[in-house]
């Protein structure tokens, strides 16, 4: 029996590193020669832009709501192939169309697909597109930055996962929380970091140091371990991603 793992990267707060995490996880899985599908469910299309490829019209996620199945587009990064369904502002036209069946579009689309991993980047809200992603997902990873609003967003997301379990019959398993340490050096950042570690313990996958090199890498469409091999954030990121893969395969 074929076993596909569907992972959503979610937090309703923007700017916490969802796209950065989605991109690096996808690239590492491709480097391990897994058969990967990457889906951008954010109308901002940041993940799509990060891959820096021109996608055909048929390879955009808005097609899910146009009653046409999107056709993944294959791209190559350093000799490793992965498949992409991209996004752009056209997806936002469907945000208000909250008919019951629309919340299951992505799940239905993925039902008979045969990938090793599907990685879904979600928008900074708990609306239709994030709900689609969470309903379809087997697992969810939650990136947070060290701000009060991000922690509130984490709490709201956990409540949403409970509701999805109630209404959809199943909610994705939380693989873990990744702390994106933009404010790590501040007193507030240290306080929030310790609070997260105390409350969520084994769910904390790790914490990334702040690095301009990480931002540069994403802007160039490269994983940070290739862009700046000597920078410690690349080692930190790989360590966190290894834990994710291990938890999925064990789980």
Secondary structure, DSSP 8 states (H G I E B T S, - for coil): ----EEEEE--SSTTSSHHHHHHHHHHHHHHTT--EEEEE--TT-HHHHHHT----GGGBGGGGGTTS----EEEEETTEEEEEEB--GGGGGGTT---GGGGGHHHHHHTT---SEEEEE--SSSSHHHHHHHHH-SEEEEEEESSHHHHHHHHHHHHHHHHHHHHHS---EEEEEEEE-TTTTSHHHHHHHHHHHHHHGGGEEEEE---HHHHHHHHHT--HHHH-TTSHHHHHHHHHHHHHHHHHHH-
